[in-house]
């Protein structure tokens, strides 16, 4: 779940993270997807090698490069990025069957030499290995801890269509606690209905969002779909170009895309799965 506004609120209060979690070595292979476009290369598998990203604000030119690291089994191990003001480390931990069970987002200040923010998701898996719950939170230098468990409801296509928790466990607020994800007849996400005061999952996606007819970049890895809560079949038409398999090479500034809590993917470099 994207918690951008919540993160900014915590940072604005000067709440700094103090704990760094480790990522266990990945042991099971998640096979790459075939992404044929026109039938010429349907057996070619791709994964993201690197990405240039920035804030989804057309007036903000700041950009950073994230590098994606994979284990020998092709499961995403970590993502690293060095920004002008801080470093970013995303780590992923899986069970013995290759199902994601923990995700951590660490931002560390290079000048002050301590973590600025640590955000974690620990997924509870059902008997099929699918994420059923998401326990997310912060551990900070001030001993401030968010530890909230959210529950998922899936549709018959295996997409998360409802994400809900007891908001009174988080802080006083409205009794409604759900985020509803809607998909159109083409399988693309439309309006996201959220009653949560700080949740911006799906921010910028409306019923008027236009999609292309190419392969959705999040579909290349199921953890991208899970973390972003987006199972769209196609990409927004802000894509600036495509590779031979129909995968986007980036998105224009102001596209409202936000990927893995990082920002707007302005340039995407793909590589074939070994």
N, C-alpha and C positions, 0 to 999 in steps of 0.2 A: 504494500500500500504506500502510495506516495504521501509523505508527510512534510512537504516543503514548507508550508506555512508554520507548522508546528516547530520544525527545526529552526526557522528564522526567529520564532518567538523565544525558543529556548536560548539561542545564541545571543539574542538581544538582551536577555536577562543576565548574560555573563555566565551561564551555566556551562562548565567545561567538562568533557568526558575524561575518565581516568583509567579506563580498562581496555585492554586490547585483547581480542579473542583470537584463537588460533584456528587454522583450517586443517582438518585431517586430510591425508592424502586420498585422492579419489581412486576407487578401485574397480568400478564397473564402467563399461563403455556405453555411452549414449550415441547411437548411430546418427550420422549426419543425414539431413533430408535431401532428397533429390529435388531440384528446382528447375526442371526443364521448362523452357519458354519456346514454344513452337516445336517442341519434340526433338530438337537437335542435341541437347545435352542433359537429358533427363536423369542420367546416371551420375552426373557430376555433383559432388557434395561440397557445400561451402560453409565456412564459418567466419565470423568477424575477426580480423587480425588487429585492426586499430581503428580509432574513430577520433575525429576532430569535433569537439562539441563546444557549445557556449550557451549562455542564457537565452531563453526564447523571447528576447526583447530585440526588435529590429534595430533599436538605437544603440545597443550595447555590442561593441565589436570584440570584446574579450573572448578569446578562444583557448582551449587546451586540448592536448592529445592524450587519449586513453589507449593503453596497450592491453590486449587480451591474452592471457596465458592459459594453456590447456595441458592436462595430463596426457600420458601416453594412451589413455583410454578415450580421449577426445572430450572428456567432460571439462567444462570451464572451471579452472582452478582459482584464478584471481584476475582482477582488473586494476591497473595502476595508472595514476596520472599525477603530473606535477604542474600545479598552477602557480601563477605569480605569488599568491599569498599563502597557499597551503598545499599539502599532498593529499591525495585520495587513494585509499586502498579498499577494494571490494573483495571479499572472500566468500567462498561457497563450500559448504560441507554436505556430503551425500551419505546415504545409507549403503549397505552392501549391494543393493540392487540398482544403484545409480539414481535414486530419487532424492531431490533436494530436501534437506532437513534443516539447514541453517544458512542464513545469509547475513553478512555483517558489512556495514558501511562506516569506514573510519576516515575522518578528516583530521589531519595533523598539521600544526603550525610549524613551518621550517625555521622561523626566526626564534620563537619562544621555546621550541623543542618539547612540546607536549601536545597531546591530543586535543583538538578543538571540539570534536563531536564524535560520539560512537552511537550508532543505531543498529539494532539487531532484529532479525526475524527468526524465530524458531518454529518450524512447521511440524504440526502433529499429523501423521499420515494415517489414512484408513487402511483396510485390509488389502486394498489394491495398490497401495503405494502412492496414492494421490493425496495431496495436501488437503486436510480437512479443517485445520485450524492454523492460526498465525498468532504466536505470542511475540509481541514486539515491545521494545522499550529502550530506555537510556540508562546507563550507569554513569554517574558524574562524580566529579571531585567533591561536590557538596553533599554526596550521599543521596542525591535525588534520583529516584528510580520510577520509571514508567514500566509497568509490567501488565500489559493488557492482552487478553486473548480474544481474537476475532474468529468468527466461524464463517465457512463458505457454503454456499448453495450452488450446485452445478445444474446445467440444463442437459438435455439428452445428447448434445453435441460435445459435452465435456468442457464447457466454458463456465467460468465463474460468473454468475448472474446476480448474486447477492452476497454481500460482505457485511457482517453485522456483529456487534458486541454491545455490552451493557455500558453505556456511556457514563453512568453514575459511578462506575469503578474508576473512571479516568479523571473526571472532575465534574462538578455540577453543570448541568446543561439540559437541553431538551430531551424528552423521553425517547424520541425516535433515534435509532442508532444504526440505521442501515444505509448501505450504498447499493444502488440498483444499476446494473449494467445492461443496456439494451442493444440488440443487434438487428440490423435490417435483413431483408430477404437475401441480400448478396453475401451475408455473413460478416459484415463490417460493423464495428461498434459505433453507436450513435450517442444520444443524450445519456449522460451519467447523472443520476439523481442522488444527491448526497445530503443528509441532514446533519453531518458532522461539522462542527464549527471550524476545525483545522484541516480537514481532509480535502486534498485537491486532486485526488485520483481522477483522471480523465479531464483535468482542467483544460479548457480550450476546445474540447470535443463537443459539438452540438449536432442537432438534427440536420444542420445545413453543411456539415463537413462533407467534402467531396473526395472520393477515393479513385485511385487509378485501377487498371486491370492487371497489375503485376503482382509478383509474389511478396507477401508481407514479410519484412525483415525479421520481425519477432518470431515468425513461424520456423526460423532456422534453429531455434532452441526453446524447448518448453519452459525453461526457467525465465526466459524473457517475458513470455506470456503470463506466467504466474506473478512475477514481481510487479509488472506493469498493469496487471489485470486487463490485458488487451489481447483478444484472440482473433482479431480482424484477419480476413483472408487477403486483403489488399492494403496498400499504403495510401496515405493522403496524397493528393495531387501536388503537394509542395515538393515532391521528390525532384531533384535536379538532374537525374540521369540514372541509367541502369546498366548492369553488366550483361553478359551474354545469356545469363540464366534468368534475367528479369528481376534481379535484386537491386534495390536502390543504392546509389552511390553517395547519397546525402540528401539533405533537405534545406530549403531556403530559410533564411532568417525570418522569424515570425511565423513559422509553420505551426506552432503550438505543440510540436512533438516534444516529449520528454522521455528519456530512455534511462532506465536503471538509476533513477535519482540523480543522474549526472547533469542532464540538460538536453539541449537540442542537438541531434546528430547532424552536424553540418557536412561532414565528409565521412564516408565509411569505406574502409579498405577490406576487401574480402580475400580469402585464400581457400584453396581446395583442401578438403580434409585428407590428411595423409592416409 
